[in-house]
Amino acid sequence: MKEIICMIFGHSLNKSSARNARIKEYKCSCCQKSFTQDGYGEIVILDSFWKQNNENLRASFGYAF
Ligand SMILES: [Zn+2]
């Protein structure tokens, strides 16, 4: 039922990743789903594609900074 609340009222996103300020990951305190921000600043569900994408970003930032 919690997911229906999220569908109606929107997710209650809390920042879940403080490891890298450039990679924004969020978790919904209501339905416990994870989200991230794509290159356009849109909130998207953190699926395996985005997890891998963020890991790649972390790796490249690690070398650059
Ligand atoms: Zn939610």
N, CA, C, O and the ligand as a Tripos MOL2 file, in Angstrom:
@<TRIPOS>MOLECULE
protein
  261   259    66     0     0
PROTEIN
NO_CHARGES

@<TRIPOS>ATOM
      1 N           0.8220   -1.2070    0.0000 N.3       1 MET1
      2 CA          0.0000    0.0000    0.0000 C.3       1 MET1
      3 C           0.8560    1.2560    0.0000 C.2       1 MET1
      4 O           0.4330    2.2990   -0.4990 O.2       1 MET1
      5 N           2.0550    1.1600    0.5580 N.am      2 LYS2
      6 CA          2.9260    2.3330    0.6390 C.3       2 LYS2
      7 C           3.2520    2.8860   -0.7340 C.2       2 LYS2
      8 O           3.3970    4.0960   -0.9110 O.2       2 LYS2
      9 N           3.3670    1.9850   -1.7140 N.am      3 GLU3
     10 CA          3.7060    2.4500   -3.0570 C.3       3 GLU3
     11 C           2.5870    3.2850   -3.6510 C.2       3 GLU3
     12 O           2.8350    4.1820   -4.4570 O.2       3 GLU3
     13 N           1.3470    2.9890   -3.2500 N.am      4 ILE4
     14 CA          0.2230    3.7870   -3.7360 C.3       4 ILE4
     15 C           0.2890    5.1930   -3.1390 C.2       4 ILE4
     16 O           0.0080    6.1780   -3.8220 O.2       4 ILE4
     17 N           0.6610    5.2780   -1.8640 N.am      5 ILE5
     18 CA          0.8420    6.5900   -1.2340 C.3       5 ILE5
     19 C           1.8920    7.3860   -2.0160 C.2       5 ILE5
     20 O           1.7110    8.5750   -2.2780 O.2       5 ILE5
     21 N           2.9900    6.7210   -2.3840 N.am      6 CYS6
     22 CA          4.0410    7.3960   -3.1550 C.3       6 CYS6
     23 C           3.5190    7.8420   -4.5160 C.2       6 CYS6
     24 O           3.8610    8.9240   -4.9930 O.2       6 CYS6
     25 N           2.6860    7.0030   -5.1450 N.am      7 MET7
     26 CA          2.1610    7.3560   -6.4670 C.3       7 MET7
     27 C           1.2790    8.5970   -6.3850 C.2       7 MET7
     28 O           1.2690    9.4240   -7.2960 O.2       7 MET7
     29 N           0.5420    8.7170   -5.2870 N.am      8 ILE8
     30 CA         -0.3820    9.8440   -5.1490 C.3       8 ILE8
     31 C           0.3530   11.0900   -4.6770 C.2       8 ILE8
     32 O           0.1980   12.1680   -5.2510 O.2       8 ILE8
     33 N           1.1580   10.9360   -3.6220 N.am      9 PHE9
     34 CA          1.7690   12.1060   -2.9790 C.3       9 PHE9
     35 C           3.2210   12.3250   -3.3940 C.2       9 PHE9
     36 O           3.8120   13.3540   -3.0670 O.2       9 PHE9
     37 N           3.7940   11.3670   -4.1090 N.am     10 GLY10
     38 CA          5.2080   11.4810   -4.4630 C.3      10 GLY10
     39 C           6.0670   10.8260   -3.3970 C.2      10 GLY10
     40 O           5.6290   10.6460   -2.2610 O.2      10 GLY10
     41 N           7.2870   10.4720   -3.7640 N.am     11 HIS11
     42 CA          8.1910    9.7920   -2.8440 C.3      11 HIS11
     43 C           8.7570   10.7720   -1.8150 C.2      11 HIS11
     44 O           8.9100   11.9640   -2.0800 O.2      11 HIS11
     45 N           9.0610   10.2310   -0.6380 N.am     12 SER12
     46 CA          9.7040   11.0230    0.4150 C.3      12 SER12
     47 C          11.1930   10.7440    0.3500 C.2      12 SER12
     48 O          11.7120    9.9010    1.0810 O.2      12 SER12
     49 N          11.8790   11.4680   -0.5400 N.am     13 LEU13
     50 CA         13.2670   11.1320   -0.8170 C.3      13 LEU13
     51 C          14.2130   11.7310    0.2090 C.2      13 LEU13
     52 O          14.1550   12.9200    0.5230 O.2      13 LEU13
     53 N          15.0850   10.8700    0.7210 N.am     14 ASN14
     54 CA         16.1700   11.3000    1.5940 C.3      14 ASN14
     55 C          17.4790   10.9340    0.9140 C.2      14 ASN14
     56 O          17.5960    9.8790    0.2900 O.2      14 ASN14
     57 N          18.4500   11.8080    1.0420 N.am     15 LYS15
     58 CA         19.7460   11.5260    0.4400 C.3      15 LYS15
     59 C          20.3470   10.2960    1.1110 C.2      15 LYS15
     60 O          20.4300   10.2340    2.3380 O.2      15 LYS15
     61 N          20.7650    9.3170    0.3110 N.am     16 SER16
     62 CA         21.2780    8.0880    0.9010 C.3      16 SER16
     63 C          22.7700    7.9220    0.6880 C.2      16 SER16
     64 O          23.3840    7.0440    1.2940 O.2      16 SER16
     65 N          23.3610    8.7430   -0.1540 N.am     17 SER17
     66 CA         24.7850    8.5910   -0.4380 C.3      17 SER17
     67 C          25.5110    9.8840   -0.1570 C.2      17 SER17
     68 O          25.2590   10.8950   -0.8140 O.2      17 SER17
     69 N          26.4180    9.8680    0.8210 N.am     18 ALA18
     70 CA         27.2440   11.0360    1.1060 C.3      18 ALA18
     71 C          28.6770   10.7940    0.6590 C.2      18 ALA18
     72 O          29.5730   11.5930    0.9290 O.2      18 ALA18
     73 N          28.8760    9.6690   -0.0350 N.am     19 ARG19
     74 CA         30.2460    9.2940   -0.4000 C.3      19 ARG19
     75 C          30.8240   10.2320   -1.4430 C.2      19 ARG19
     76 O          32.0260   10.4970   -1.4500 O.2      19 ARG19
     77 N          29.9760   10.7320   -2.3200 N.am     20 ASN20
     78 CA         30.4570   11.6310   -3.3650 C.3      20 ASN20
     79 C          29.3730   12.6580   -3.6510 C.2      20 ASN20
     80 O          28.2730   12.3110   -4.0800 O.2      20 ASN20
     81 N          29.6920   13.9180   -3.4110 N.am     21 ALA21
     82 CA         28.6800   14.9740   -3.5440 C.3      21 ALA21
     83 C          28.1850   15.0990   -4.9800 C.2      21 ALA21
     84 O          27.0870   15.6090   -5.2050 O.2      21 ALA21
     85 N          28.9620   14.6480   -5.9500 N.am     22 ARG22
     86 CA         28.5610   14.7870   -7.3430 C.3      22 ARG22
     87 C          27.5670   13.7040   -7.7580 C.2      22 ARG22
     88 O          26.8300   13.8720   -8.7290 O.2      22 ARG22
     89 N          27.5500   12.5960   -7.0200 N.am     23 ILE23
     90 CA         26.6200   11.5100   -7.3330 C.3      23 ILE23
     91 C          25.5030   11.5530   -6.3080 C.2      23 ILE23
     92 O          25.7270   11.3430   -5.1160 O.2      23 ILE23
     93 N          24.3140   11.8230   -6.7800 N.am     24 LYS24
     94 CA         23.1880   11.9770   -5.8650 C.3      24 LYS24
     95 C          22.3430   10.7060   -5.8690 C.2      24 LYS24
     96 O          21.7600   10.3280   -6.8850 O.2      24 LYS24
     97 N          22.2950   10.0600   -4.7120 N.am     25 GLU25
     98 CA         21.4330    8.8970   -4.5600 C.3      25 GLU25
     99 C          20.4600    9.1750   -3.4290 C.2      25 GLU25
    100 O          20.8160    9.7630   -2.4080 O.2      25 GLU25
    101 N          19.2430    8.7440   -3.6300 N.am     26 TYR26
    102 CA         18.1880    9.0050   -2.6560 C.3      26 TYR26
    103 C          17.4740    7.7110   -2.3190 C.2      26 TYR26
    104 O          17.4770    6.7610   -3.1020 O.2      26 TYR26
    105 N          16.8600    7.6840   -1.1380 N.am     27 LYS27
    106 CA         16.0210    6.5590   -0.7620 C.3      27 LYS27
    107 C          14.7000    7.1200   -0.2690 C.2      27 LYS27
    108 O          14.6680    8.1000    0.4750 O.2      27 LYS27
    109 N          13.6160    6.4950   -0.6860 N.am     28 CYS28
    110 CA         12.2990    6.9180   -0.2390 C.3      28 CYS28
    111 C          12.0360    6.3190    1.1370 C.2      28 CYS28
    112 O          12.1020    5.1030    1.3150 O.2      28 CYS28
    113 N          11.7400    7.1740    2.1050 N.am     29 SER29
    114 CA         11.4990    6.6820    3.4640 C.3      29 SER29
    115 C          10.1580    5.9760    3.5690 C.2      29 SER29
    116 O           9.8650    5.3460    4.5860 O.2      29 SER29
    117 N           9.3460    6.0750    2.5330 N.am     30 CYS30
    118 CA          8.0250    5.4470    2.5530 C.3      30 CYS30
    119 C           8.0690    4.0500    1.9360 C.2      30 CYS30
    120 O           7.6990    3.0800    2.5970 O.2      30 CYS30
    121 N           8.5160    3.9270    0.6740 N.am     31 CYS31
    122 CA          8.4970    2.6280    0.0020 C.3      31 CYS31
    123 C           9.8800    1.9730   -0.0440 C.2      31 CYS31
    124 O          10.0150    0.8520   -0.5340 O.2      31 CYS31
    125 N          10.9190    2.6700    0.4700 N.am     32 GLN32
    126 CA         12.2810    2.1270    0.5820 C.3      32 GLN32
    127 C          12.9550    1.8890   -0.7660 C.2      32 GLN32
    128 O          13.9710    1.1970   -0.8310 O.2      32 GLN32
    129 N          12.4000    2.4590   -1.8520 N.am     33 LYS33
    130 CA         13.0640    2.3200   -3.1400 C.3      33 LYS33
    131 C          14.2050    3.3260   -3.2330 C.2      33 LYS33
    132 O          14.1680    4.3920   -2.6180 O.2      33 LYS33
    133 N          15.2270    2.9610   -4.0200 N.am     34 SER34
    134 CA         16.3690    3.8500   -4.2190 C.3      34 SER34
    135 C          16.2330    4.5840   -5.5310 C.2      34 SER34
    136 O          15.7090    4.0500   -6.5090 O.2      34 SER34
    137 N          16.7160    5.8230   -5.5420 N.am     35 PHE35
    138 CA         16.6470    6.6670   -6.7270 C.3      35 PHE35
    139 C          17.9750    7.3580   -6.9180 C.2      35 PHE35
    140 O          18.7870    7.4400   -5.9970 O.2      35 PHE35
    141 N          18.1910    7.8550   -8.1210 N.am     36 THR36
    142 CA         19.3630    8.6640   -8.3910 C.3      36 THR36
    143 C          18.9550    9.7680   -9.3580 C.2      36 THR36
    144 O          17.8080    9.8240   -9.8010 O.2      36 THR36
    145 N          19.8880   10.6330   -9.6780 N.am     37 GLN37
    146 CA         19.6210   11.7150  -10.6110 C.3      37 GLN37
    147 C          20.3690   11.4380  -11.9000 C.2      37 GLN37
    148 O          21.5650   11.1470  -11.8880 O.2      37 GLN37
    149 N          19.6430   11.5320  -13.0330 N.am     38 ASP38
    150 CA         20.3310   11.3190  -14.3000 C.3      38 ASP38
    151 C          21.0320   12.6080  -14.7430 C.2      38 ASP38
    152 O          21.0160   13.6080  -14.0250 O.2      38 ASP38
    153 N          21.6380   12.5760  -15.9140 N.am     39 GLY39
    154 CA         22.4190   13.7090  -16.3930 C.3      39 GLY39
    155 C          21.6040   14.9690  -16.6160 C.2      39 GLY39
    156 O          22.1640   16.0570  -16.7550 O.2      39 GLY39
    157 N          20.3040   14.8330  -16.6510 N.am     40 TYR40
    158 CA         19.4410   15.9940  -16.8630 C.3      40 TYR40
    159 C          18.8170   16.4850  -15.5690 C.2      40 TYR40
    160 O          17.9810   17.3880  -15.5860 O.2      40 TYR40
    161 N          19.2220   15.8860  -14.4300 N.am     41 GLY41
    162 CA         18.6840   16.3000  -13.1410 C.3      41 GLY41
    163 C          17.3440   15.6840  -12.8190 C.2      41 GLY41
    164 O          16.6870   16.0800  -11.8570 O.2      41 GLY41
    165 N          16.9260   14.6940  -13.6350 N.am     42 GLU42
    166 CA         15.6600   14.0180  -13.3680 C.3      42 GLU42
    167 C          15.8810   12.8820  -12.3760 C.2      42 GLU42
    168 O          16.8930   12.1840  -12.4390 O.2      42 GLU42
    169 N          14.9360   12.7010  -11.4630 N.am     43 ILE43
    170 CA         15.0040   11.5880  -10.5140 C.3      43 ILE43
    171 C          14.5680   10.3110  -11.2230 C.2      43 ILE43
    172 O          13.4760   10.2430  -11.7870 O.2      43 ILE43
    173 N          15.4330    9.3020  -11.1890 N.am     44 VAL44
    174 CA         15.1200    8.0220  -11.8190 C.3      44 VAL44
    175 C          15.3430    6.9120  -10.7920 C.2      44 VAL44
    176 O          16.1250    7.0660   -9.8540 O.2      44 VAL44
    177 N          14.6500    5.8040  -10.9830 N.am     45 ILE45
    178 CA         14.8260    4.6630  -10.0810 C.3      45 ILE45
    179 C          16.2330    4.1040  -10.2550 C.2      45 ILE45
    180 O          16.7180    3.9210  -11.3720 O.2      45 ILE45
    181 N          16.8730    3.8380   -9.1160 N.am     46 LEU46
    182 CA         18.2510    3.3390   -9.1320 C.3      46 LEU46
    183 C          18.2170    1.8440   -9.4310 C.2      46 LEU46
    184 O          18.1990    1.0130   -8.5230 O.2      46 LEU46
    185 N          18.2080    1.5190  -10.7240 N.am     47 ASP47
    186 CA         18.2170    0.1120  -11.1210 C.3      47 ASP47
    187 C          19.6520   -0.3090  -11.4100 C.2      47 ASP47
    188 O          20.5870    0.4530  -11.1630 O.2      47 ASP47
    189 N          19.8290   -1.5130  -11.9290 N.am     48 SER48
    190 CA         21.1880   -2.0260  -12.1150 C.3      48 SER48
    191 C          21.9850   -1.1710  -13.0980 C.2      48 SER48
    192 O          23.2000   -1.0330  -12.9620 O.2      48 SER48
    193 N          21.2910   -0.5900  -14.0990 N.am     49 PHE49
    194 CA         21.9730    0.2730  -15.0550 C.3      49 PHE49
    195 C          22.5660    1.4880  -14.3620 C.2      49 PHE49
    196 O          23.7320    1.8190  -14.5790 O.2      49 PHE49
    197 N          21.7770    2.1550  -13.5310 N.am     50 TRP50
    198 CA         22.2480    3.3730  -12.8620 C.3      50 TRP50
    199 C          23.2480    3.0560  -11.7670 C.2      50 TRP50
    200 O          24.1550    3.8470  -11.5100 O.2      50 TRP50
    201 N          23.0930    1.8930  -11.1100 N.am     51 LYS51
    202 CA         24.0840    1.4990  -10.1140 C.3      51 LYS51
    203 C          25.4520    1.3800  -10.7490 C.2      51 LYS51
    204 O          26.4450    1.8890  -10.2290 O.2      51 LYS51
    205 N          25.4900    0.6850  -11.9070 N.am     52 GLN52
    206 CA         26.7510    0.5090  -12.6110 C.3      52 GLN52
    207 C          27.2780    1.8590  -13.0820 C.2      52 GLN52
    208 O          28.4730    2.1400  -12.9870 O.2      52 GLN52
    209 N          26.3770    2.6860  -13.5880 N.am     53 ASN53
    210 CA         26.7470    4.0140  -14.0580 C.3      53 ASN53
    211 C          27.3820    4.8340  -12.9370 C.2      53 ASN53
    212 O          28.4030    5.4890  -13.1480 O.2      53 ASN53
    213 N          26.7810    4.8010  -11.7440 N.am     54 ASN54
    214 CA         27.3120    5.5660  -10.6200 C.3      54 ASN54
    215 C          28.6310    4.9930  -10.1250 C.2      54 ASN54
    216 O          29.5170    5.7380   -9.7060 O.2      54 ASN54
    217 N          28.7650    3.6690  -10.1720 N.am     55 GLU55
    218 CA         30.0370    3.0690   -9.7830 C.3      55 GLU55
    219 C          31.1440    3.5170  -10.7340 C.2      55 GLU55
    220 O          32.2640    3.8000  -10.3090 O.2      55 GLU55
    221 N          30.8190    3.5790  -12.0260 N.am     56 ASN56
    222 CA         31.7990    4.0520  -13.0120 C.3      56 ASN56
    223 C          32.1780    5.4990  -12.7340 C.2      56 ASN56
    224 O          33.3490    5.8680  -12.8210 O.2      56 ASN56
    225 N          31.1790    6.3210  -12.3990 N.am     57 LEU57
    226 CA         31.4410    7.7190  -12.0850 C.3      57 LEU57
    227 C          32.3480    7.8420  -10.8680 C.2      57 LEU57
    228 O          33.3040    8.6180  -10.8620 O.2      57 LEU57
    229 N          32.0270    7.0520   -9.8250 N.am     58 ARG58
    230 CA         32.8510    7.0950   -8.6060 C.3      58 ARG58
    231 C          34.2960    6.7370   -8.9260 C.2      58 ARG58
    232 O          35.2290    7.3700   -8.4330 O.2      58 ARG58
    233 N          34.4660    5.7140   -9.7580 N.am     59 ALA59
    234 CA         35.8030    5.2620  -10.1180 C.3      59 ALA59
    235 C          36.5450    6.3670  -10.8620 C.2      59 ALA59
    236 O          37.7190    6.6220  -10.5890 O.2      59 ALA59
    237 N          35.8610    7.0280  -11.8060 N.am     60 SER60
    238 CA         36.5500    8.0440  -12.5900 C.3      60 SER60
    239 C          36.8160    9.2870  -11.7500 C.2      60 SER60
    240 O          37.8550    9.9220  -11.9230 O.2      60 SER60
    241 N          35.9050    9.6550  -10.8430 N.am     61 PHE61
    242 CA         36.1510   10.8050   -9.9640 C.3      61 PHE61
    243 C          37.3370   10.5000   -9.0520 C.2      61 PHE61
    244 O          38.1400   11.3780   -8.7350 O.2      61 PHE61
    245 N          37.4280    9.2470   -8.6430 N.am     62 GLY62
    246 CA         38.5270    8.8570   -7.7630 C.3      62 GLY62
    247 C          39.8840    9.1390   -8.3740 C.2      62 GLY62
    248 O          40.8310    9.5160   -7.6840 O.2      62 GLY62
    249 N          39.9620    8.9470   -9.6980 N.am     63 TYR63
    250 CA         41.2240    9.2430  -10.3760 C.3      63 TYR63
    251 C          41.4030   10.7290  -10.6410 C.2      63 TYR63
    252 O          42.5230   11.2390  -10.6160 O.2      63 TYR63
    253 N          40.2890   11.4290  -10.8970 N.am     64 ALA64
    254 CA         40.3830   12.8240  -11.3270 C.3      64 ALA64
    255 C          40.6090   13.7750  -10.1670 C.2      64 ALA64
    256 O          41.2020   14.8380  -10.3470 O.2      64 ALA64
    257 N          40.1400   13.4050   -8.9620 N.am     65 PHE65
    258 CA         40.2460   14.3480   -7.8360 C.3      65 PHE65
    259 C          41.0690   13.7360   -6.7150 C.2      65 PHE65
    260 O          41.2730   14.3720   -5.6810 O.2      65 PHE65
    261 ZN          8.3180    6.0000   -2.3120 Zn       66 ZN66
@<TRIPOS>BOND
     1     1     2 1
     2     2     3 1
     3     3     4 2
     4     3     5 am
     5     5     6 1
     6     6     7 1
     7     7     8 2
     8     7     9 am
     9     9    10 1
    10    10    11 1
    11    11    12 2
    12    11    13 am
    13    13    14 1
    14    14    15 1
    15    15    16 2
    16    15    17 am
    17    17    18 1
    18    18    19 1
    19    19    20 2
    20    19    21 am
    21    21    22 1
    22    22    23 1
    23    23    24 2
    24    23    25 am
    25    25    26 1
    26    26    27 1
    27    27    28 2
    28    27    29 am
    29    29    30 1
    30    30    31 1
    31    31    32 2
    32    31    33 am
    33    33    34 1
    34    34    35 1
    35    35    36 2
    36    35    37 am
    37    37    38 1
    38    38    39 1
    39    39    40 2
    40    39    41 am
    41    41    42 1
    42    42    43 1
    43    43    44 2
    44    43    45 am
    45    45    46 1
    46    46    47 1
    47    47    48 2
    48    47    49 am
    49    49    50 1
    50    50    51 1
    51    51    52 2
    52    51    53 am
    53    53    54 1
    54    54    55 1
    55    55    56 2
    56    55    57 am
    57    57    58 1
    58    58    59 1
    59    59    60 2
    60    59    61 am
    61    61    62 1
    62    62    63 1
    63    63    64 2
    64    63    65 am
    65    65    66 1
    66    66    67 1
    67    67    68 2
    68    67    69 am
    69    69    70 1
    70    70    71 1
    71    71    72 2
    72    71    73 am
    73    73    74 1
    74    74    75 1
    75    75    76 2
    76    75    77 am
    77    77    78 1
    78    78    79 1
    79    79    80 2
    80    79    81 am
    81    81    82 1
    82    82    83 1
    83    83    84 2
    84    83    85 am
    85    85    86 1
    86    86    87 1
    87    87    88 2
    88    87    89 am
    89    89    90 1
    90    90    91 1
    91    91    92 2
    92    91    93 am
    93    93    94 1
    94    94    95 1
    95    95    96 2
    96    95    97 am
    97    97    98 1
    98    98    99 1
    99    99   100 2
   100    99   101 am
   101   101   102 1
   102   102   103 1
   103   103   104 2
   104   103   105 am
   105   105   106 1
   106   106   107 1
   107   107   108 2
   108   107   109 am
   109   109   110 1
   110   110   111 1
   111   111   112 2
   112   111   113 am
   113   113   114 1
   114   114   115 1
   115   115   116 2
   116   115   117 am
   117   117   118 1
   118   118   119 1
   119   119   120 2
   120   119   121 am
   121   121   122 1
   122   122   123 1
   123   123   124 2
   124   123   125 am
   125   125   126 1
   126   126   127 1
   127   127   128 2
   128   127   129 am
   129   129   130 1
   130   130   131 1
   131   131   132 2
   132   131   133 am
   133   133   134 1
   134   134   135 1
   135   135   136 2
   136   135   137 am
   137   137   138 1
   138   138   139 1
   139   139   140 2
   140   139   141 am
   141   141   142 1
   142   142   143 1
   143   143   144 2
   144   143   145 am
   145   145   146 1
   146   146   147 1
   147   147   148 2
   148   147   149 am
   149   149   150 1
   150   150   151 1
   151   151   152 2
   152   151   153 am
   153   153   154 1
   154   154   155 1
   155   155   156 2
   156   155   157 am
   157   157   158 1
   158   158   159 1
   159   159   160 2
   160   159   161 am
   161   161   162 1
   162   162   163 1
   163   163   164 2
   164   163   165 am
   165   165   166 1
   166   166   167 1
   167   167   168 2
   168   167   169 am
   169   169   170 1
   170   170   171 1
   171   171   172 2
   172   171   173 am
   173   173   174 1
   174   174   175 1
   175   175   176 2
   176   175   177 am
   177   177   178 1
   178   178   179 1
   179   179   180 2
   180   179   181 am
   181   181   182 1
   182   182   183 1
   183   183   184 2
   184   183   185 am
   185   185   186 1
   186   186   187 1
   187   187   188 2
   188   187   189 am
   189   189   190 1
   190   190   191 1
   191   191   192 2
   192   191   193 am
   193   193   194 1
   194   194   195 1
   195   195   196 2
   196   195   197 am
   197   197   198 1
   198   198   199 1
   199   199   200 2
   200   199   201 am
   201   201   202 1
   202   202   203 1
   203   203   204 2
   204   203   205 am
   205   205   206 1
   206   206   207 1
   207   207   208 2
   208   207   209 am
   209   209   210 1
   210   210   211 1
   211   211   212 2
   212   211   213 am
   213   213   214 1
   214   214   215 1
   215   215   216 2
   216   215   217 am
   217   217   218 1
   218   218   219 1
   219   219   220 2
   220   219   221 am
   221   221   222 1
   222   222   223 1
   223   223   224 2
   224   223   225 am
   225   225   226 1
   226   226   227 1
   227   227   228 2
   228   227   229 am
   229   229   230 1
   230   230   231 1
   231   231   232 2
   232   231   233 am
   233   233   234 1
   234   234   235 1
   235   235   236 2
   236   235   237 am
   237   237   238 1
   238   238   239 1
   239   239   240 2
   240   239   241 am
   241   241   242 1
   242   242   243 1
   243   243   244 2
   244   243   245 am
   245   245   246 1
   246   246   247 1
   247   247   248 2
   248   247   249 am
   249   249   250 1
   250   250   251 1
   251   251   252 2
   252   251   253 am
   253   253   254 1
   254   254   255 1
   255   255   256 2
   256   255   257 am
   257   257   258 1
   258   258   259 1
   259   259   260 2
@<TRIPOS>SUBSTRUCTURE
     1 MET1         2 RESIDUE 1 A MET
     2 LYS2         6 RESIDUE 1 A LYS
     3 GLU3        10 RESIDUE 1 A GLU
     4 ILE4        14 RESIDUE 1 A ILE
     5 ILE5        18 RESIDUE 1 A ILE
     6 CYS6        22 RESIDUE 1 A CYS
     7 MET7        26 RESIDUE 1 A MET
     8 ILE8        30 RESIDUE 1 A ILE
     9 PHE9        34 RESIDUE 1 A PHE
    10 GLY10       38 RESIDUE 1 A GLY
    11 HIS11       42 RESIDUE 1 A HIS
    12 SER12       46 RESIDUE 1 A SER
    13 LEU13       50 RESIDUE 1 A LEU
    14 ASN14       54 RESIDUE 1 A ASN
    15 LYS15       58 RESIDUE 1 A LYS
    16 SER16       62 RESIDUE 1 A SER
    17 SER17       66 RESIDUE 1 A SER
    18 ALA18       70 RESIDUE 1 A ALA
    19 ARG19       74 RESIDUE 1 A ARG
    20 ASN20       78 RESIDUE 1 A ASN
    21 ALA21       82 RESIDUE 1 A ALA
    22 ARG22       86 RESIDUE 1 A ARG
    23 ILE23       90 RESIDUE 1 A ILE
    24 LYS24       94 RESIDUE 1 A LYS
    25 GLU25       98 RESIDUE 1 A GLU
    26 TYR26      102 RESIDUE 1 A TYR
    27 LYS27      106 RESIDUE 1 A LYS
    28 CYS28      110 RESIDUE 1 A CYS
    29 SER29      114 RESIDUE 1 A SER
    30 CYS30      118 RESIDUE 1 A CYS
    31 CYS31      122 RESIDUE 1 A CYS
    32 GLN32      126 RESIDUE 1 A GLN
    33 LYS33      130 RESIDUE 1 A LYS
    34 SER34      134 RESIDUE 1 A SER
    35 PHE35      138 RESIDUE 1 A PHE
    36 THR36      142 RESIDUE 1 A THR
    37 GLN37      146 RESIDUE 1 A GLN
    38 ASP38      150 RESIDUE 1 A ASP
    39 GLY39      154 RESIDUE 1 A GLY
    40 TYR40      158 RESIDUE 1 A TYR
    41 GLY41      162 RESIDUE 1 A GLY
    42 GLU42      166 RESIDUE 1 A GLU
    43 ILE43      170 RESIDUE 1 A ILE
    44 VAL44      174 RESIDUE 1 A VAL
    45 ILE45      178 RESIDUE 1 A ILE
    46 LEU46      182 RESIDUE 1 A LEU
    47 ASP47      186 RESIDUE 1 A ASP
    48 SER48      190 RESIDUE 1 A SER
    49 PHE49      194 RESIDUE 1 A PHE
    50 TRP50      198 RESIDUE 1 A TRP
    51 LYS51      202 RESIDUE 1 A LYS
    52 GLN52      206 RESIDUE 1 A GLN
    53 ASN53      210 RESIDUE 1 A ASN
    54 ASN54      214 RESIDUE 1 A ASN
    55 GLU55      218 RESIDUE 1 A GLU
    56 ASN56      222 RESIDUE 1 A ASN
    57 LEU57      226 RESIDUE 1 A LEU
    58 ARG58      230 RESIDUE 1 A ARG
    59 ALA59      234 RESIDUE 1 A ALA
    60 SER60      238 RESIDUE 1 A SER
    61 PHE61      242 RESIDUE 1 A PHE
    62 GLY62      246 RESIDUE 1 A GLY
    63 TYR63      250 RESIDUE 1 A TYR
    64 ALA64      254 RESIDUE 1 A ALA
    65 PHE65      258 RESIDUE 1 A PHE
    66 ZN66       261 GROUP 0 **** ****
